[in-house]
Amino acid sequence: MKKVFLMMAVAAMALVACNKPDNGDDPSGEGENKEYAAPIKIDGDFADWAALGDKVQVVKCAPASSNLDLKLMKVYGDKYYVFVYLEFDYSAYEAVTSNYLNFIINGDNDKATGGYKGPFDQGETPCVDLLIQGAVIADGVDCEFDPYVGLWPDTMAANSPDWPSPSWTEVENNNFIIGKGSKKAWEFQITRELYPAGKLAKEFGLGALCTVNGWDATGALPNADATETNPAGEADLLTVKYNK
């Protein structure tokens, strides 16, 4: 009888082990037993960024770059979202009448696909899959972020006209990206499952640029100091990290 009870106990332990919740990539670290809570609320109050500590990637403007109007970028990505915080520097202007913010994304993290170079050093084969462009200042005042979202066609040659390109294929935003801020600082939320160009890779390339009082890039992150061999101070796209 004792032997039977022992075998039943071992079987029960094995069943519990097999049914143990798998935390997988759950960013909460507690599996399905705990409801996921987004670490950043897109409300224009940036205090919640401090709680993420060194999990946040920080990109600062190079002091000798030719595109200085983007001062700082912070990025945090997890299983569900990618959050971006941006600070602008308008010290070079007496007045700012417009500022169009752009994100460019190499969403499949494949440098053999996509196009559009922008103010970045992407080598001989630009690899951008998606463009997001929306005003944060229009007619001299802050405005709601309601961006254009465009796909780069696979059939387009990488050396096609850069900007503006009539060949982007517009798609609905559908809250794929939302943003909130005022004047010099904004925060954004990108929802992974709503990425309109297929599946967004865990780690992918991201660049931000702005066009103040015109249509030419006046700020870009990441960037680098201007040199004789790199007079525009271009840098590669940021590889967004994935936090489990």
Secondary structure, DSSP 8 states (H G I E B T S, - for coil): -HHHHHHHHHHHHHHHHHTS---TT-TTSSGGGS----S---SS-GGGGGGGGGGSEEEE--TT-S-BSEEEEEEEE-SSEEEEEEEE--TT-S----EEEEEEEETT--TTS-B---SS--TTS--B-EEEEEEEEETTEE-----EEEE--TTS-TTS--SS-TT-EEE--TTSEEEEEETTEEEEEEEGGG-TTS---SSEEEEEEEEETSSS--EEESB----SS-TT-B---EEE----
